[in-house]
């Protein structure tokens, strides 16, 4: 006789999606923070309107650091999109959880 274990709710999938949404929404801000930190540690000037030379080790990274700093403007799009995606994620999670619980109750009866 084999007794089937009830299936577990797929929390792992929902938490993975949550992490992807949050990472997408915060990516431009994280890139700006990282470039600002890199410029500060190496004593470089960082502005959003001009590129300044920044030598890290033996390589010049001024253009790349400035580029990633200016990418923070994409946060104007990714933050609202991420917020909307989180609302959809939460609604889907609630509906799926309620349906899953009802299905589990129906199987036991």
mmCIF file of the C-alpha atoms, coordinates in Angstrom:
data_MODEL
# 
_entry.id   MODEL 
# 
loop_
_atom_site.group_PDB 
_atom_site.id 
_atom_site.type_symbol 
_atom_site.label_atom_id 
_atom_site.label_alt_id 
_atom_site.label_comp_id 
_atom_site.label_asym_id 
_atom_site.label_entity_id 
_atom_site.label_seq_id 
_atom_site.pdbx_PDB_ins_code 
_atom_site.Cartn_x 
_atom_site.Cartn_y 
_atom_site.Cartn_z 
_atom_site.occupancy 
_atom_site.B_iso_or_equiv 
_atom_site.pdbx_formal_charge 
_atom_site.auth_seq_id 
_atom_site.auth_comp_id 
_atom_site.auth_asym_id 
_atom_site.auth_atom_id 
_atom_site.pdbx_PDB_model_num 
ATOM 1   C CA . UNK A 1 1   ? 0.000   0.000  0.000   1.00 0.00 ? 1   UNK A CA 1 
ATOM 2   C CA . UNK A 1 2   ? 1.360   3.331  -0.949  1.00 0.00 ? 2   UNK A CA 1 
ATOM 3   C CA . UNK A 1 3   ? 0.011   6.456  0.612   1.00 0.00 ? 3   UNK A CA 1 
ATOM 4   C CA . UNK A 1 4   ? 0.643   9.592  -1.342  1.00 0.00 ? 4   UNK A CA 1 
ATOM 5   C CA . UNK A 1 5   ? 2.046   12.539 0.510   1.00 0.00 ? 5   UNK A CA 1 
ATOM 6   C CA . UNK A 1 6   ? 0.159   15.764 -0.143  1.00 0.00 ? 6   UNK A CA 1 
ATOM 7   C CA . UNK A 1 7   ? 2.035   17.993 -2.538  1.00 0.00 ? 7   UNK A CA 1 
ATOM 8   C CA . UNK A 1 8   ? 3.800   20.929 -0.953  1.00 0.00 ? 8   UNK A CA 1 
ATOM 9   C CA . UNK A 1 9   ? 2.954   24.436 -2.031  1.00 0.00 ? 9   UNK A CA 1 
ATOM 10  C CA . UNK A 1 10  ? 5.647   25.736 -4.452  1.00 0.00 ? 10  UNK A CA 1 
ATOM 11  C CA . UNK A 1 11  ? 7.032   28.451 -2.179  1.00 0.00 ? 11  UNK A CA 1 
ATOM 12  C CA . UNK A 1 12  ? 10.471  28.168 -3.732  1.00 0.00 ? 12  UNK A CA 1 
ATOM 13  C CA . UNK A 1 13  ? 9.167   29.307 -7.133  1.00 0.00 ? 13  UNK A CA 1 
ATOM 14  C CA . UNK A 1 14  ? 7.379   32.284 -5.623  1.00 0.00 ? 14  UNK A CA 1 
ATOM 15  C CA . UNK A 1 15  ? 10.435  33.384 -3.624  1.00 0.00 ? 15  UNK A CA 1 
ATOM 16  C CA . UNK A 1 16  ? 12.633  33.026 -6.706  1.00 0.00 ? 16  UNK A CA 1 
ATOM 17  C CA . UNK A 1 17  ? 10.255  35.208 -8.713  1.00 0.00 ? 17  UNK A CA 1 
ATOM 18  C CA . UNK A 1 18  ? 10.160  37.727 -5.864  1.00 0.00 ? 18  UNK A CA 1 
ATOM 19  C CA . UNK A 1 19  ? 13.968  37.946 -5.921  1.00 0.00 ? 19  UNK A CA 1 
ATOM 20  C CA . UNK A 1 20  ? 14.057  38.388 -9.700  1.00 0.00 ? 20  UNK A CA 1 
ATOM 21  C CA . UNK A 1 21  ? 11.459  41.176 -9.575  1.00 0.00 ? 21  UNK A CA 1 
ATOM 22  C CA . UNK A 1 22  ? 13.248  43.029 -6.761  1.00 0.00 ? 22  UNK A CA 1 
ATOM 23  C CA . UNK A 1 23  ? 16.622  42.640 -8.466  1.00 0.00 ? 23  UNK A CA 1 
ATOM 24  C CA . UNK A 1 24  ? 15.171  43.964 -11.735 1.00 0.00 ? 24  UNK A CA 1 
ATOM 25  C CA . UNK A 1 25  ? 13.626  46.966 -9.981  1.00 0.00 ? 25  UNK A CA 1 
ATOM 26  C CA . UNK A 1 26  ? 16.754  47.834 -8.002  1.00 0.00 ? 26  UNK A CA 1 
ATOM 27  C CA . UNK A 1 27  ? 19.427  47.046 -10.615 1.00 0.00 ? 27  UNK A CA 1 
ATOM 28  C CA . UNK A 1 28  ? 19.895  50.650 -11.824 1.00 0.00 ? 28  UNK A CA 1 
ATOM 29  C CA . UNK A 1 29  ? 20.191  51.927 -8.258  1.00 0.00 ? 29  UNK A CA 1 
ATOM 30  C CA . UNK A 1 30  ? 22.643  49.181 -7.335  1.00 0.00 ? 30  UNK A CA 1 
ATOM 31  C CA . UNK A 1 31  ? 24.787  49.979 -10.384 1.00 0.00 ? 31  UNK A CA 1 
ATOM 32  C CA . UNK A 1 32  ? 24.879  53.665 -9.416  1.00 0.00 ? 32  UNK A CA 1 
ATOM 33  C CA . UNK A 1 33  ? 25.792  52.820 -5.820  1.00 0.00 ? 33  UNK A CA 1 
ATOM 34  C CA . UNK A 1 34  ? 28.537  50.458 -6.966  1.00 0.00 ? 34  UNK A CA 1 
ATOM 35  C CA . UNK A 1 35  ? 30.012  52.970 -9.420  1.00 0.00 ? 35  UNK A CA 1 
ATOM 36  C CA . UNK A 1 36  ? 29.868  55.714 -6.784  1.00 0.00 ? 36  UNK A CA 1 
ATOM 37  C CA . UNK A 1 37  ? 31.616  53.473 -4.267  1.00 0.00 ? 37  UNK A CA 1 
ATOM 38  C CA . UNK A 1 38  ? 34.257  52.480 -6.812  1.00 0.00 ? 38  UNK A CA 1 
ATOM 39  C CA . UNK A 1 39  ? 34.898  56.113 -7.717  1.00 0.00 ? 39  UNK A CA 1 
ATOM 40  C CA . UNK A 1 40  ? 35.090  57.183 -4.066  1.00 0.00 ? 40  UNK A CA 1 
ATOM 41  C CA . UNK A 1 41  ? 37.486  54.399 -3.072  1.00 0.00 ? 41  UNK A CA 1 
ATOM 42  C CA . UNK A 1 42  ? 39.819  55.299 -5.927  1.00 0.00 ? 42  UNK A CA 1 
ATOM 43  C CA . UNK A 1 43  ? 39.575  59.071 -5.423  1.00 0.00 ? 43  UNK A CA 1 
ATOM 44  C CA . UNK A 1 44  ? 37.812  59.757 -8.739  1.00 0.00 ? 44  UNK A CA 1 
ATOM 45  C CA . UNK A 1 45  ? 35.348  62.487 -9.608  1.00 0.00 ? 45  UNK A CA 1 
ATOM 46  C CA . UNK A 1 46  ? 31.927  61.207 -10.643 1.00 0.00 ? 46  UNK A CA 1 
ATOM 47  C CA . UNK A 1 47  ? 29.241  63.391 -12.197 1.00 0.00 ? 47  UNK A CA 1 
ATOM 48  C CA . UNK A 1 48  ? 26.239  62.562 -14.337 1.00 0.00 ? 48  UNK A CA 1 
ATOM 49  C CA . UNK A 1 49  ? 27.007  65.146 -17.002 1.00 0.00 ? 49  UNK A CA 1 
ATOM 50  C CA . UNK A 1 50  ? 30.714  64.619 -17.669 1.00 0.00 ? 50  UNK A CA 1 
ATOM 51  C CA . UNK A 1 51  ? 33.242  61.800 -17.895 1.00 0.00 ? 51  UNK A CA 1 
ATOM 52  C CA . UNK A 1 52  ? 36.358  62.113 -15.772 1.00 0.00 ? 52  UNK A CA 1 
ATOM 53  C CA . UNK A 1 53  ? 39.400  59.859 -15.898 1.00 0.00 ? 53  UNK A CA 1 
ATOM 54  C CA . UNK A 1 54  ? 39.499  57.202 -13.194 1.00 0.00 ? 54  UNK A CA 1 
ATOM 55  C CA . UNK A 1 55  ? 42.458  54.866 -13.002 1.00 0.00 ? 55  UNK A CA 1 
ATOM 56  C CA . UNK A 1 56  ? 41.873  51.660 -11.037 1.00 0.00 ? 56  UNK A CA 1 
ATOM 57  C CA . UNK A 1 57  ? 45.038  49.614 -10.799 1.00 0.00 ? 57  UNK A CA 1 
ATOM 58  C CA . UNK A 1 58  ? 46.654  50.164 -14.188 1.00 0.00 ? 58  UNK A CA 1 
ATOM 59  C CA . UNK A 1 59  ? 43.454  50.529 -16.196 1.00 0.00 ? 59  UNK A CA 1 
ATOM 60  C CA . UNK A 1 60  ? 41.288  53.546 -16.969 1.00 0.00 ? 60  UNK A CA 1 
ATOM 61  C CA . UNK A 1 61  ? 37.645  52.988 -15.979 1.00 0.00 ? 61  UNK A CA 1 
ATOM 62  C CA . UNK A 1 62  ? 36.251  56.558 -16.103 1.00 0.00 ? 62  UNK A CA 1 
ATOM 63  C CA . UNK A 1 63  ? 33.899  55.909 -19.001 1.00 0.00 ? 63  UNK A CA 1 
ATOM 64  C CA . UNK A 1 64  ? 32.548  52.659 -17.608 1.00 0.00 ? 64  UNK A CA 1 
ATOM 65  C CA . UNK A 1 65  ? 32.024  54.107 -14.134 1.00 0.00 ? 65  UNK A CA 1 
ATOM 66  C CA . UNK A 1 66  ? 30.223  57.129 -15.581 1.00 0.00 ? 66  UNK A CA 1 
ATOM 67  C CA . UNK A 1 67  ? 28.076  54.876 -17.774 1.00 0.00 ? 67  UNK A CA 1 
ATOM 68  C CA . UNK A 1 68  ? 26.937  52.752 -14.838 1.00 0.00 ? 68  UNK A CA 1 
ATOM 69  C CA . UNK A 1 69  ? 26.311  55.880 -12.773 1.00 0.00 ? 69  UNK A CA 1 
ATOM 70  C CA . UNK A 1 70  ? 24.056  57.345 -15.471 1.00 0.00 ? 70  UNK A CA 1 
ATOM 71  C CA . UNK A 1 71  ? 22.190  54.016 -15.708 1.00 0.00 ? 71  UNK A CA 1 
ATOM 72  C CA . UNK A 1 72  ? 20.498  55.011 -12.460 1.00 0.00 ? 72  UNK A CA 1 
ATOM 73  C CA . UNK A 1 73  ? 18.079  57.047 -14.592 1.00 0.00 ? 73  UNK A CA 1 
ATOM 74  C CA . UNK A 1 74  ? 16.530  53.749 -15.694 1.00 0.00 ? 74  UNK A CA 1 
ATOM 75  C CA . UNK A 1 75  ? 15.202  53.487 -12.145 1.00 0.00 ? 75  UNK A CA 1 
ATOM 76  C CA . UNK A 1 76  ? 12.487  55.892 -13.281 1.00 0.00 ? 76  UNK A CA 1 
ATOM 77  C CA . UNK A 1 77  ? 11.147  52.968 -15.320 1.00 0.00 ? 77  UNK A CA 1 
ATOM 78  C CA . UNK A 1 78  ? 12.236  49.886 -13.385 1.00 0.00 ? 78  UNK A CA 1 
ATOM 79  C CA . UNK A 1 79  ? 10.923  50.938 -9.964  1.00 0.00 ? 79  UNK A CA 1 
ATOM 80  C CA . UNK A 1 80  ? 7.303   51.449 -11.103 1.00 0.00 ? 80  UNK A CA 1 
ATOM 81  C CA . UNK A 1 81  ? 7.460   48.321 -13.275 1.00 0.00 ? 81  UNK A CA 1 
ATOM 82  C CA . UNK A 1 82  ? 8.862   46.322 -10.369 1.00 0.00 ? 82  UNK A CA 1 
ATOM 83  C CA . UNK A 1 83  ? 6.178   47.682 -8.050  1.00 0.00 ? 83  UNK A CA 1 
ATOM 84  C CA . UNK A 1 84  ? 3.456   46.677 -10.488 1.00 0.00 ? 84  UNK A CA 1 
ATOM 85  C CA . UNK A 1 85  ? 5.035   43.256 -10.932 1.00 0.00 ? 85  UNK A CA 1 
ATOM 86  C CA . UNK A 1 86  ? 5.104   42.794 -7.148  1.00 0.00 ? 86  UNK A CA 1 
ATOM 87  C CA . UNK A 1 87  ? 1.393   43.601 -6.946  1.00 0.00 ? 87  UNK A CA 1 
ATOM 88  C CA . UNK A 1 88  ? 0.672   41.002 -9.648  1.00 0.00 ? 88  UNK A CA 1 
ATOM 89  C CA . UNK A 1 89  ? 3.029   38.544 -7.886  1.00 0.00 ? 89  UNK A CA 1 
ATOM 90  C CA . UNK A 1 90  ? 1.217   38.996 -4.565  1.00 0.00 ? 90  UNK A CA 1 
ATOM 91  C CA . UNK A 1 91  ? -2.251  38.637 -6.106  1.00 0.00 ? 91  UNK A CA 1 
ATOM 92  C CA . UNK A 1 92  ? -1.156  35.485 -7.940  1.00 0.00 ? 92  UNK A CA 1 
ATOM 93  C CA . UNK A 1 93  ? 0.361   34.071 -4.763  1.00 0.00 ? 93  UNK A CA 1 
ATOM 94  C CA . UNK A 1 94  ? -2.815  34.672 -2.750  1.00 0.00 ? 94  UNK A CA 1 
ATOM 95  C CA . UNK A 1 95  ? -5.109  33.208 -5.410  1.00 0.00 ? 95  UNK A CA 1 
ATOM 96  C CA . UNK A 1 96  ? -2.852  30.185 -5.947  1.00 0.00 ? 96  UNK A CA 1 
ATOM 97  C CA . UNK A 1 97  ? -2.540  29.542 -2.208  1.00 0.00 ? 97  UNK A CA 1 
ATOM 98  C CA . UNK A 1 98  ? -6.319  29.681 -1.680  1.00 0.00 ? 98  UNK A CA 1 
ATOM 99  C CA . UNK A 1 99  ? -6.952  27.363 -4.643  1.00 0.00 ? 99  UNK A CA 1 
ATOM 100 C CA . UNK A 1 100 ? -4.202  24.975 -3.498  1.00 0.00 ? 100 UNK A CA 1 
ATOM 101 C CA . UNK A 1 101 ? -5.653  24.813 0.028   1.00 0.00 ? 101 UNK A CA 1 
ATOM 102 C CA . UNK A 1 102 ? -9.151  24.108 -1.312  1.00 0.00 ? 102 UNK A CA 1 
ATOM 103 C CA . UNK A 1 103 ? -7.755  21.381 -3.562  1.00 0.00 ? 103 UNK A CA 1 
ATOM 104 C CA . UNK A 1 104 ? -5.942  19.786 -0.623  1.00 0.00 ? 104 UNK A CA 1 
ATOM 105 C CA . UNK A 1 105 ? -9.122  19.811 1.454   1.00 0.00 ? 105 UNK A CA 1 
ATOM 106 C CA . UNK A 1 106 ? -11.085 18.236 -1.396  1.00 0.00 ? 106 UNK A CA 1 
ATOM 107 C CA . UNK A 1 107 ? -8.503  15.426 -1.717  1.00 0.00 ? 107 UNK A CA 1 
ATOM 108 C CA . UNK A 1 108 ? -8.738  14.548 1.964   1.00 0.00 ? 108 UNK A CA 1 
ATOM 109 C CA . UNK A 1 109 ? -12.530 14.329 1.987   1.00 0.00 ? 109 UNK A CA 1 
# 
